[in-house]
């Protein structure tokens, strides 16, 4: 696929997900917290599309770089209600595409590591918050941020499953053992990260562990 066609497909995919989330919010009166998680997962899964349609990392970073700017404007002005957080101190939507750029740059020649390092953030972190808010009863606080054991368990299980699936999809060796270790590190990083910084620390820890384990 030509780079321009890949860019068109990439932006079309992301804007479609934004449109769907905003449509769901208006149609079913869903909370922005729910629709933000839908966007979070959809954008994280874009990593699979990116490694399939782009030939060079310089082109592949253009969509996440654009969304650093778009997400900053949304954070400042609330342009897309489905993506806007009620916590104005949380810059997670800006950190996410920055992490995406870093992972593309680091692992472009290792697509299995590129996709896998984003899976704990894409699935584990997103659904840990949902489960923790709804079912969390056993709470703990680290660095001023409160989590639940139920949410952290969800983080670990979904991080392990999604990382294993990504590694297996691209034919990596020993995907289950590696996924379990990466998930454990990502879960610990999420537990101690305040102010939306888990969108940086979770993929960073997962990427470092994956790079070390497959060195």
N, CA and C of each residue as an Amber inpcrd file, in Angstrom:
protein
   645
   0.8460000  -1.1950000   0.0000000   0.0000000   0.0000000   0.0000000
   0.8800000   1.2430000   0.0000000   0.5220000   2.2270000  -0.8380000
   1.2920000   3.4680000  -0.8550000   1.1440000   4.1810000   0.4840000
   2.1430000   4.9950000   0.8760000   2.0440000   5.6780000   2.1710000
   0.8340000   6.5920000   2.2730000   0.4520000   7.2300000   1.1540000
  -0.7090000   8.1230000   1.2080000  -2.0000000   7.3390000   1.4020000
  -2.0920000   6.1810000   0.7520000  -3.2680000   5.3270000   0.9580000
  -3.3080000   4.8030000   2.3900000  -2.1240000   4.4520000   2.9280000
  -2.0570000   3.9750000   4.3130000  -2.4710000   5.0690000   5.2920000
  -2.0410000   6.3060000   5.0170000  -2.4490000   7.4270000   5.8750000
  -3.9560000   7.6440000   5.8180000  -4.5030000   7.5950000   4.6230000
  -5.9470000   7.7880000   4.4690000  -6.7120000   6.7000000   5.2210000
  -6.2630000   5.4600000   5.0970000  -6.9140000   4.3630000   5.8050000
  -6.7830000   4.5340000   7.3180000  -5.6120000   4.9520000   7.7630000
  -5.3660000   5.1030000   9.2020000  -6.2340000   6.1860000   9.8070000
  -6.2370000   7.3650000   9.1920000  -7.0720000   8.4410000   9.7160000
  -8.5480000   8.1000000   9.6080000  -8.9120000   7.4030000   8.5090000
 -10.3040000   6.9910000   8.3690000 -10.7240000   6.0530000   9.4850000
  -9.8600000   5.1160000   9.8370000 -10.1640000   4.1750000  10.9210000
 -10.3490000   4.9090000  12.2470000  -9.3880000   5.7810000  12.5850000
  -9.4540000   6.4610000  13.8840000 -10.6660000   7.3790000  13.9650000
 -10.9210000   8.1380000  12.9100000 -12.0790000   9.0390000  12.9430000
 -13.3900000   8.2590000  12.9460000 -13.4010000   7.0880000  12.3190000
 -14.5920000   6.2320000  12.3940000 -14.8390000   5.8050000  13.8340000
 -13.7780000   5.4070000  14.5460000 -13.9270000   5.0030000  15.9480000
 -14.3880000   6.1810000  16.8120000 -13.8570000   7.3670000  16.5460000
 -14.3080000   8.5510000  17.2790000 -15.7800000   8.8210000  17.0040000
 -16.1720000   8.7100000  15.7290000 -17.5690000   8.9330000  15.3720000
 -18.4960000   7.9160000  16.0180000 -18.0800000   6.6470000  16.0240000
 -18.8950000   5.6120000  16.6620000 -19.0540000   5.8730000  18.1580000
 -17.9690000   6.2710000  18.8020000 -18.0370000   6.5100000  20.2450000
 -18.9390000   7.6950000  20.5660000 -18.8390000   8.7500000  19.7590000
 -19.7030000   9.9080000  19.9840000 -21.1600000   9.5480000  19.6950000
 -21.3760000   8.7360000  18.6510000 -22.7360000   8.2930000  18.3460000
 -23.3180000   7.4590000  19.4650000 -22.5240000   6.5530000  20.0400000
 -23.0020000   5.7370000  21.1620000 -23.3150000   6.5990000  22.3760000
 -22.4750000   7.6050000  22.5960000 -22.7030000   8.4790000  23.7500000
 -24.0410000   9.1960000  23.6260000 -24.3230000   9.6890000  22.4410000
 -25.5760000  10.4280000  22.2450000 -26.7860000   9.4960000  22.1910000
 -26.6140000   8.3520000  21.5470000 -27.7520000   7.4340000  21.3490000
 -28.1700000   6.7700000  22.6520000 -27.1750000   6.2780000  23.4030000
 -27.4690000   5.5340000  24.6280000 -27.1660000   6.3310000  25.8910000
 -26.8090000   7.5830000  25.7180000 -26.4700000   8.4410000  26.8560000
 -25.3760000   7.8140000  27.7140000 -24.3780000   7.2360000  27.0380000
 -23.2710000   6.6090000  27.7450000 -22.3510000   7.6750000  28.3240000
 -21.7090000   7.3440000  29.4090000 -20.8110000   8.3080000  30.0470000
 -19.5350000   8.4630000  29.2230000 -18.9220000   9.6570000  29.2660000
 -17.6420000   9.8400000  28.5790000 -16.5710000   8.8790000  29.0570000
 -16.6270000   8.4480000  30.3230000 -15.6370000   7.4870000  30.8120000
 -15.7190000   6.1790000  30.0310000 -16.9590000   5.7350000  29.7300000
 -17.1250000   4.5060000  28.9590000 -16.6360000   4.7000000  27.5260000
 -17.0460000   5.7860000  26.8820000 -16.6670000   5.9900000  25.4890000
 -15.1750000   6.2480000  25.3420000 -14.5550000   6.8480000  26.3620000
 -13.1060000   7.0180000  26.3320000 -12.4050000   5.6670000  26.3020000
 -12.9270000   4.6880000  27.0340000 -12.3340000   3.3570000  27.0250000
 -12.5120000   2.6880000  25.6630000 -13.6650000   2.9090000  25.0360000
 -13.8860000   2.3780000  23.6830000 -12.8480000   2.9540000  22.7150000
 -12.6210000   4.2540000  22.7990000 -11.6230000   4.8950000  21.9460000
 -10.2330000   4.3710000  22.2790000  -9.9580000   4.2490000  23.5700000
  -8.6620000   3.7690000  24.0530000  -8.3200000   2.4150000  23.4360000
  -9.2670000   1.4770000  23.4860000  -9.0340000   0.1400000  22.9360000
  -8.9260000   0.1940000  21.4140000  -9.8050000   0.9550000  20.7830000
  -9.7940000   1.0390000  19.3220000  -8.4830000   1.5950000  18.8020000
  -7.9920000   2.6490000  19.4390000  -6.7390000   3.2610000  18.9960000
  -5.5630000   2.3390000  19.2780000  -5.5850000   1.6470000  20.4150000
  -4.5180000   0.6990000  20.6930000  -4.4480000  -0.4130000  19.6590000
  -5.5930000  -0.8830000  19.2200000  -5.6200000  -1.9420000  18.2100000
  -5.1940000  -1.4430000  16.8290000  -5.1480000  -0.1410000  16.6690000
  -4.6270000   0.4270000  15.4230000  -3.1750000   0.0020000  15.1940000
  -2.4690000  -0.3800000  16.2490000  -1.0750000  -0.8000000  16.0960000
  -0.9480000  -1.9660000  15.1220000  -1.9260000  -2.8710000  15.1190000
  -1.9010000  -3.9960000  14.1820000  -2.0170000  -3.4760000  12.7540000
  -2.9440000  -2.5550000  12.5390000  -3.1170000  -1.9810000  11.2060000
  -1.8560000  -1.2580000  10.7650000  -1.2310000  -0.5210000  11.6790000
  -0.0530000   0.2800000  11.3300000   1.0760000  -0.5820000  10.7840000
   1.3530000  -1.7100000  11.4390000   2.4780000  -2.5270000  10.9820000
   2.1440000  -3.2770000   9.6930000   0.8510000  -3.3680000   9.3660000
   0.4620000  -4.0660000   8.1420000   0.4240000  -3.1580000   6.9250000
   0.1380000  -1.8690000   7.1090000  -0.0930000  -1.0140000   5.9400000
   1.0440000  -0.0390000   5.6530000   1.9320000   0.2060000   6.6280000
   3.0400000   1.1330000   6.3900000   4.3380000   0.3680000   6.1390000
   5.1680000   0.9220000   5.2430000   6.4760000   0.3380000   4.9600000
   7.5860000   0.9710000   5.7910000   7.3780000   2.2140000   6.2400000
   8.4210000   2.9340000   6.9680000   7.8440000   3.5740000   8.2250000
   8.6670000   3.5880000   9.2810000   8.1960000   4.1260000  10.5530000
   7.9300000   5.6250000  10.4700000   8.6640000   6.3190000   9.5750000
   8.4770000   7.7680000   9.4620000   7.0540000   8.1210000   9.0390000
   6.4430000   7.2710000   8.2410000   5.0450000   7.4860000   7.8640000
   4.1000000   6.9960000   8.9610000   4.4770000   5.9120000   9.6050000
   3.5830000   5.3080000  10.6030000   3.3800000   6.1970000  11.8260000
   4.3430000   7.0780000  12.1230000   4.1780000   7.9380000  13.3100000
   3.3020000   9.1570000  13.0320000   2.9740000   9.4100000  11.7730000
   2.1910000  10.6150000  11.4590000   0.8160000  10.6000000  12.1330000
   0.0300000   9.5100000  12.0370000  -1.2800000   9.5380000  12.7170000
  -1.1810000   9.7510000  14.2320000  -0.3490000   8.9880000  14.9830000
  -0.2850000   9.2870000  16.4230000   0.2520000  10.6760000  16.7190000
   1.1770000  11.1830000  15.8960000   1.6820000  12.5440000  16.1170000
   0.5640000  13.5660000  15.9310000  -0.2760000  13.3450000  14.9320000
  -1.4040000  14.2510000  14.7240000  -2.3490000  14.2290000  15.9110000
  -2.4970000  13.0480000  16.5250000  -3.4350000  12.9510000  17.6400000
  -2.8460000  13.4480000  18.9560000  -1.5690000  13.6650000  19.0190000
  -1.0280000  14.4060000  20.1570000  -1.6320000  15.8070000  20.1600000
  -1.6550000  16.4370000  18.9710000  -2.2030000  17.7840000  18.8390000
  -3.7220000  17.7680000  19.0190000  -4.3960000  16.8390000  18.3340000
  -5.8610000  16.7650000  18.4190000  -6.3080000  16.5090000  19.8550000
  -5.6410000  15.5900000  20.5310000  -6.0290000  15.2670000  21.9040000
  -5.7300000  16.4050000  22.8660000  -4.6640000  17.1480000  22.6050000
  -4.3900000  18.3280000  23.4360000  -5.4980000  19.3580000  23.2750000
  -5.9190000  19.5950000  22.0310000  -6.9940000  20.5610000  21.7900000
  -8.2970000  20.0850000  22.4230000  -8.5420000  18.7660000  22.3640000
  -9.7420000  18.2380000  23.0150000  -9.6610000  18.4020000  24.5300000
  -8.4900000  18.1290000  25.1050000  -8.3060000  18.3050000  26.5520000
  -8.5320000  19.7550000  26.9580000  -8.0830000  20.6710000  26.1320000
  -8.1780000  22.0920000  26.4650000  -9.5730000  22.6470000  26.2200000
 -10.2050000  22.2160000  25.1290000 -11.4740000  22.8400000  24.7250000
 -12.6720000  21.8860000  24.7450000 -12.4640000  20.5920000  24.9910000
 -13.5780000  19.6430000  25.0260000 -14.2750000  19.5020000  23.6950000
 -13.5060000  19.2770000  22.6310000 -14.0820000  19.2360000  21.2860000
 -14.9200000  17.9800000  21.0510000 -14.4680000  16.8400000  21.5840000
 -15.1650000  15.5700000  21.3870000 -15.5950000  15.0740000  22.7630000
 -16.8700000  15.1870000  23.0660000 -17.3560000  14.8540000  24.3960000
 -17.1100000  13.3910000  24.7550000 -17.1210000  12.5100000  23.7540000
 -16.9000000  11.0910000  24.0090000 -15.4850000  10.8080000  24.4860000
 -14.5620000  11.7560000  24.2630000 -13.1600000  11.5510000  24.6110000
 -12.7350000  12.3970000  25.8020000 -13.5760000  13.3060000  26.2430000
 -13.2060000  14.2650000  27.2760000 -13.3170000  13.6530000  28.6600000
 -12.2580000  13.8100000  29.4470000 -12.2530000  13.3030000  30.8170000
 -12.7630000  14.3720000  31.7740000 -13.4730000  13.9150000  32.8100000
 -13.9380000  14.8490000  33.8330000 -12.8060000  15.2970000  34.7410000
 -11.6970000  14.5660000  34.7240000 -10.5280000  14.9110000  35.5330000
  -9.5830000  15.7480000  34.6910000  -9.5730000  17.0410000  34.9120000
  -8.7860000  17.9460000  34.0800000  -7.2870000  17.8090000  34.3240000
  -6.9040000  17.1700000  35.4240000  -5.4790000  16.9630000  35.6870000
  -4.9340000  15.7400000  34.9570000  -5.8260000  14.9580000  34.3460000
  -5.4240000  13.7200000  33.6930000  -5.1050000  13.9920000  32.2220000
  -3.8390000  13.8420000  31.8600000  -3.4030000  14.0710000  30.4840000
  -3.1770000  12.7550000  29.7410000  -3.8520000  11.7110000  30.1940000
  -3.6350000  10.3890000  29.6180000  -3.8690000  10.3080000  28.1260000
  -4.8660000  11.0390000  27.6150000  -5.1530000  10.9710000  26.1770000
  -4.0280000  11.5930000  25.3430000  -3.2370000  12.4630000  25.9480000
  -2.0830000  13.0440000  25.2550000  -0.8800000  12.1170000  25.3710000
  -0.7210000  11.4920000  26.5450000   0.4050000  10.5880000  26.7360000
   0.2990000   9.3510000  25.8440000  -0.9180000   8.8820000  25.5880000
  -1.1040000   7.6420000  24.8210000  -0.4440000   7.7370000  23.4370000
  -0.7810000   8.7280000  22.5890000  -0.1260000   8.7710000  21.2800000
   1.3720000   9.0310000  21.3560000   1.8310000   9.7300000  22.4140000
   3.2750000   9.9050000  22.5870000   3.9450000   8.5460000  22.8150000
   3.3310000   7.7060000  23.6350000   3.8570000   6.3620000  23.8510000
   3.8290000   5.5540000  22.5610000   2.7630000   5.7360000  21.7950000
   2.6260000   5.0450000  20.5080000   3.7890000   5.4070000  19.5860000
   4.1250000   6.6810000  19.5180000   5.2360000   7.1390000  18.6820000
   6.5420000   6.4930000  19.1230000   6.7870000   6.4910000  20.4410000
   8.0270000   5.9270000  20.9650000   8.1580000   4.4460000  20.6410000
   7.0620000   3.7100000  20.7830000   7.0960000   2.2700000  20.5180000
   7.3170000   1.9960000  19.0330000   6.6840000   2.7750000  18.1610000
   6.9070000   2.6130000  16.7200000   8.3760000   2.8470000  16.3780000
   8.9350000   3.8980000  16.9360000  10.3320000   4.2340000  16.6610000
  11.2820000   3.1430000  17.1620000  11.0170000   2.6170000  18.3490000
  11.8980000   1.6160000  18.9390000  11.8030000   0.2560000  18.2650000
  10.5930000  -0.1600000  17.8880000  10.3550000  -1.5490000  17.5080000
   9.8480000  -1.7170000  16.0780000  10.0940000  -0.7560000  15.2120000
   9.5350000  -0.8730000  13.8700000   9.9930000  -2.1460000  13.1550000
  11.2190000  -2.5680000  13.4180000  11.7230000  -3.7900000  12.7830000
  11.3360000  -5.0570000  13.5290000  10.6250000  -4.8980000  14.6370000
  10.1380000  -6.0500000  15.4170000   8.6410000  -5.8710000  15.6500000
   7.8240000  -6.1180000  14.6330000   6.3810000  -5.8480000  14.7610000
   5.7250000  -6.6070000  15.8980000   6.2340000  -7.8000000  16.2260000
   5.6480000  -8.5520000  17.3290000   5.8330000  -7.8150000  18.6600000
   6.9840000  -7.1580000  18.8370000   7.2400000  -6.4070000  20.0590000
   6.4940000  -5.0760000  20.0520000   6.3770000  -4.4770000  18.8800000
   5.6500000  -3.2090000  18.7650000   4.2010000  -3.3860000  19.2260000
   3.5350000  -4.3570000  18.6520000   2.1220000  -4.5670000  18.9860000
   1.9800000  -5.0730000  20.4230000   2.8140000  -6.0300000  20.7980000
   2.6910000  -6.6350000  22.1210000   2.9150000  -5.6230000  23.2420000
   3.8410000  -4.6900000  23.0610000   4.1370000  -3.7330000  24.1270000
   2.9930000  -2.7620000  24.3720000   2.0970000  -2.6260000  23.4070000
   0.9460000  -1.7350000  23.5770000  -0.2980000  -2.4580000  24.0950000
  -0.2760000  -3.7780000  24.1040000  -1.4710000  -4.5150000  24.5040000
  -1.8500000  -4.3630000  25.9810000  -0.8800000  -4.3330000  26.9160000
  -1.2930000  -4.1040000  28.3110000  -2.0020000  -2.7730000  28.5110000
  -1.5510000  -1.7510000  27.7960000  -2.2180000  -0.4520000  27.8760000
  -3.5680000  -0.4900000  27.1720000  -3.6190000  -1.1560000  26.0210000
  -4.8360000  -1.1740000  25.2160000  -5.9770000  -1.9030000  25.9180000
  -5.7120000  -3.1190000  26.3840000  -6.7680000  -3.9390000  26.9830000
  -6.7220000  -3.9560000  28.5060000  -5.5650000  -4.2150000  29.0620000
  -5.4700000  -4.3260000  30.5080000  -5.8220000  -3.0500000  31.2300000
  -5.1660000  -1.9610000  30.8670000  -5.3890000  -0.6900000  31.5490000
  -6.8110000  -0.1840000  31.3360000  -7.3130000  -0.3180000  30.1240000
  -8.6530000   0.2010000  29.8240000  -9.7240000  -0.5130000  30.6400000
  -9.6840000  -1.8350000  30.6760000 -10.7530000  -2.5860000  31.3320000
 -10.5280000  -2.7290000  32.8350000  -9.2870000  -2.5650000  33.2810000
  -9.0340000  -2.5600000  34.7260000  -9.7970000  -1.4240000  35.3890000
  -9.8160000  -0.2580000  34.7350000 -10.5290000   0.8870000  35.2980000
 -12.0290000   0.6270000  35.3470000 -12.5610000   0.0010000  34.2950000
 -14.0000000  -0.2970000  34.2510000 -14.3820000  -1.2700000  35.3590000
 -13.6310000  -2.3600000  35.4740000 -13.9240000  -3.3700000  36.4900000
 -13.6960000  -2.8120000  37.8910000 -12.6070000  -2.0650000  38.0440000
 -12.3080000  -1.5030000  39.3580000 -13.3760000  -0.5640000  39.8610000
 -13.8980000   0.2740000  38.9570000 -14.9410000   1.2170000  39.3760000
 -16.2440000   0.5020000  39.7200000 -16.5580000  -0.5410000  38.9750000
 -17.8530000  -1.1970000  39.1700000 -17.8240000  -2.2590000  40.2570000
 -16.7330000  -3.0080000  40.3340000 -16.7130000  -4.1600000  41.2370000
 -15.6330000  -4.0680000  42.3170000 -14.8040000  -3.0310000  42.2520000
 -13.6940000  -2.9400000  43.1920000 -14.1590000  -2.7590000  44.6340000
 -13.7510000  -3.6560000  45.5090000 -14.0930000  -3.5770000  46.9280000
 -12.8380000  -3.5320000  47.7980000 -11.7840000  -4.1500000  47.3360000
 -10.5330000  -4.2160000  48.1040000  -9.5940000  -3.1360000  47.5700000
  -9.5760000  -2.0040000  48.2340000  -8.8670000  -0.8370000  47.7330000
  -7.4760000  -0.7140000  48.3480000  -6.5710000  -0.1220000  47.5950000
  -5.2530000   0.2260000  48.1190000  -4.8140000   1.5340000  47.4560000
  -3.9440000   2.2630000  48.1170000  -3.5090000   3.5750000  47.6300000
  -1.9930000   3.6100000  47.5330000  -1.4990000   4.0640000  46.3760000
  -0.0670000   4.2240000  46.1400000   0.1460000   5.5950000  45.5140000
   1.0230000   6.4020000  46.0930000   1.3630000   7.7250000  45.5680000
   0.1180000   8.5880000  45.3550000  -0.8300000   8.4600000  46.2630000
  -2.0270000   9.2830000  46.1970000  -3.0930000   8.8000000  45.2500000
  -2.8510000   7.7070000  44.5340000  -3.8400000   7.1590000  43.6070000
  -4.4000000   5.8590000  44.1570000  -5.7230000   5.7470000  44.1560000
  -6.3810000   4.5640000  44.7140000  -6.7380000   3.5860000  43.6050000
  -6.3850000   2.3370000  43.8160000  -6.7200000   1.2450000  42.9020000
  -7.4740000   0.1850000  43.6980000  -7.9520000  -0.8300000  43.0010000
  -8.5760000  -1.9720000  43.6650000  -7.8550000  -3.2380000  43.2350000
  -7.8680000  -4.2270000  44.1240000  -7.2680000  -5.5120000  43.7710000
  -8.0140000  -6.1620000  42.6130000  -9.3340000  -5.9550000  42.5640000
 -10.1230000  -6.5100000  41.4550000  -9.6860000  -5.8930000  40.1190000
  -9.4640000  -4.5770000  40.1330000  -9.0080000  -3.9120000  38.9210000
  -7.6120000  -4.3500000  38.5230000  -6.7300000  -4.5090000  39.5080000
  -5.3550000  -4.9310000  39.2070000  -5.3190000  -6.3630000  38.6860000
  -6.1890000  -7.2240000  39.2210000  -6.2660000  -8.5930000  38.7050000
  -6.7420000  -8.5930000  37.2570000  -7.7340000  -7.7490000  36.9670000
  -8.2090000  -7.6140000  35.5820000  -7.0870000  -7.1180000  34.6870000
  -6.3280000  -6.1480000  35.1730000  -5.1880000  -5.6220000  34.4290000
  -4.2170000  -6.7440000  34.0760000  -3.8820000  -7.5610000  35.0560000
  -2.9060000  -8.6270000  34.8140000  -3.4390000  -9.6570000  33.8150000
  -4.6640000 -10.1310000  34.0200000  -5.2090000 -11.1970000  33.1700000
  -5.3540000 -10.7280000  31.7250000  -5.9340000  -9.5520000  31.5190000
  -6.1430000  -9.0810000  30.1540000  -4.8400000  -8.6510000  29.4940000
  -3.9060000  -8.1270000  30.2780000  -2.5910000  -7.8000000  29.7190000
  -1.8890000  -9.0690000  29.2440000  -1.9440000 -10.1130000  30.0590000
  -1.2980000 -11.3720000  29.6840000  -1.9400000 -11.9760000  28.4370000
  -3.2710000 -12.0030000  28.4010000  -3.9590000 -12.6020000  27.2510000
  -3.7030000 -11.8280000  25.9640000  -3.8090000 -10.5100000  26.0310000
  -3.6420000  -9.7060000  24.8150000  -2.1860000  -9.6950000  24.3500000
  -1.2300000  -9.6820000  25.2850000   0.1830000  -9.7340000  24.9050000
   0.5160000 -11.0890000  24.2950000   0.0090000 -12.1510000  24.8980000
   0.2070000 -13.4890000  24.3250000  -0.3590000 -13.5700000  22.9120000
  -1.5640000 -13.0350000  22.7160000  -2.1920000 -13.0910000  21.3910000
  -1.3600000 -12.3440000  20.3600000  -0.8320000 -11.1700000  20.7390000
  -0.0190000 -10.3860000  19.8060000   1.2730000 -11.1190000  19.4630000
   1.9400000 -11.6670000  20.4660000   3.1840000 -12.3960000  20.2100000
   2.9310000 -13.6390000  19.3600000   1.8780000 -14.3610000  19.6790000
   1.5620000 -15.5690000  18.9140000   1.1880000 -15.2290000  17.4740000
   0.4540000 -14.1260000  17.2940000   0.0340000 -13.7110000  15.9530000
   1.2290000 -13.4920000  15.0360000   2.2970000 -12.9260000  15.5940000
   3.4700000 -12.6210000  14.7840000   4.5700000 -13.6810000  14.9060000
   4.2440000 -14.8160000  15.5030000   5.1510000 -15.9450000  15.4950000
   6.3250000 -15.8560000  16.4510000   6.1770000 -15.1490000  17.5670000
   7.2670000 -15.0410000  18.5310000   7.4240000 -16.3430000  19.3110000
   8.6370000 -16.5890000  19.8080000   8.9050000 -17.7800000  20.6060000
   8.3680000 -17.6090000  22.0270000   7.9500000 -18.7120000  22.6340000
   7.5010000 -18.7550000  24.0300000   6.5650000 -17.6000000  24.3720000
   5.5040000 -17.4100000  23.6200000   4.6620000 -16.2250000  23.8440000
   3.9750000 -16.1970000  25.1940000   3.5820000 -17.3520000  25.7370000
   2.8410000 -17.3560000  26.9930000   3.7240000 -16.9400000  28.1680000
   4.9050000 -17.5330000  28.2960000   5.7910000 -17.1880000  29.3940000
   6.1970000 -15.7240000  29.3700000   6.5270000 -15.2430000  28.1950000
   6.9180000 -13.8360000  28.0530000   5.7410000 -12.9260000  28.3740000
   4.5590000 -13.2950000  27.9060000   3.3670000 -12.4690000  28.1490000
   3.0700000 -12.3570000  29.6320000   3.2390000 -13.4380000  30.3650000
   2.9740000 -13.4040000  31.8060000   3.9350000 -12.4580000  32.5200000
   5.2130000 -12.4870000  32.1480000   6.1900000 -11.5940000  32.7720000
   5.9240000 -10.1430000  32.4000000   5.6270000  -9.8890000  31.1220000
   5.3290000  -8.5220000  30.6920000   4.0780000  -8.0010000  31.3720000
   3.0750000  -8.8490000  31.5240000   1.8280000  -8.4470000  32.1810000
   2.0620000  -8.1170000  33.6480000   2.9050000  -8.9010000  34.3150000
   3.2020000  -8.6340000  35.7230000   3.8730000  -7.2680000  35.8770000
   4.8440000  -6.9730000  35.0190000   5.5070000  -5.6740000  35.0780000
   4.5680000  -4.5310000  34.7630000   3.7290000  -4.7100000  33.7620000
   2.7720000  -3.6680000  33.3860000   1.7520000  -3.4220000  34.4880000
   1.3240000  -4.4950000  35.1520000   0.3520000  -4.3540000  36.2460000
   0.9570000  -3.5720000  37.4030000   2.1980000  -3.8590000  37.7280000
   2.8800000  -3.1090000  38.7860000   3.0350000  -1.6440000  38.4010000
   3.3960000  -1.3870000  37.1470000   3.5460000  -0.0040000  36.6840000
   2.2220000   0.7480000  36.7700000   1.1340000   0.0960000  36.3780000
  -0.1780000   0.7440000  36.4370000  -0.5850000   1.0560000  37.8710000
  -0.2120000   0.1740000  38.7870000  -0.6250000   0.3370000  40.1780000
   0.0250000   1.5380000  40.8530000   1.2080000   1.9240000  40.3920000
   1.9470000   2.9990000  41.0790000   2.0060000   4.2970000  40.2810000
   1.2430000   4.3820000  39.1900000   1.3350000   5.5550000  38.3130000
   0.1450000   6.4910000  38.4960000   0.3590000   7.7150000  38.9900000
  -0.7400000   8.6740000  39.1480000  -0.9200000   9.5470000  37.9130000
  -2.0130000  10.3350000  37.8780000  -2.2290000  11.4350000  36.9330000
  -2.2080000  11.0210000  35.4610000  -2.6540000   9.8200000  35.1600000
  -2.6610000   9.3850000  33.7660000  -1.3100000   8.9700000  33.2420000
  -0.2770000   8.9490000  34.1140000   1.0550000   8.5660000  33.6660000
   1.1520000   7.0840000  33.3270000   0.1380000   6.2890000  33.6930000
   0.1590000   4.8800000  33.2990000   0.1570000   4.7250000  31.7840000
  -0.3320000   5.7390000  31.0580000  -0.2890000   5.6790000  29.6030000
   1.1330000   5.8080000  29.0600000   2.0600000   6.1710000  29.9350000
   3.4850000   6.1890000  29.5940000   4.1950000   5.0050000  30.2350000
   3.9710000   4.8130000  31.5310000   4.7420000   3.8080000  32.2600000
   4.3890000   2.3840000  31.8590000   3.1050000   2.1190000  31.6000000
   2.6990000   0.7450000  31.2560000   3.3510000   0.2730000  29.9590000
   3.2450000   1.0120000  28.8390000   3.9340000   0.5360000  27.6310000
   5.4490000   0.5810000  27.7570000   5.9780000   1.5310000  28.5580000
   7.4320000   1.6020000  28.7290000   7.9590000   0.3530000  29.4260000
   7.3090000  -0.0400000  30.5160000   7.7440000  -1.2340000  31.2410000
   7.5500000  -2.4850000  30.3820000   6.3930000  -2.5800000  29.7190000
   6.1540000  -3.7370000  28.8460000   7.2010000  -3.8060000  27.7370000
   7.5130000  -2.6590000  27.1320000   8.5030000  -2.6330000  26.0460000
   9.8830000  -3.0360000  26.5390000  10.2820000  -2.5190000  27.7060000
  11.5990000  -2.8670000  28.2470000  11.6980000  -4.3590000  28.5580000
  10.6560000  -4.9120000  29.1630000  10.6660000  -6.3450000  29.4750000
  10.6840000  -7.1940000  28.2150000   9.8990000  -6.8210000  27.2160000
   9.8500000  -7.5760000  25.9800000  11.1890000  -7.5140000  25.2530000
  11.7950000  -6.3180000  25.2190000  13.0920000  -6.1600000  24.5580000
  14.1540000  -7.0050000  25.2630000  14.1000000  -7.0300000  26.5960000
  15.0680000  -7.8150000  27.3730000  14.8540000  -9.3160000  27.1640000
  13.6210000  -9.7560000  27.2050000  13.3270000 -11.1700000  27.1030000
  13.5990000 -11.7300000  25.7060000  13.5050000 -10.8610000  24.7020000
  13.7690000 -11.3060000  23.3200000  15.0990000 -10.7950000  22.7810000
  15.9570000 -10.3300000  23.6850000  17.2740000  -9.8360000  23.2430000
  18.1230000 -10.9790000  22.6600000
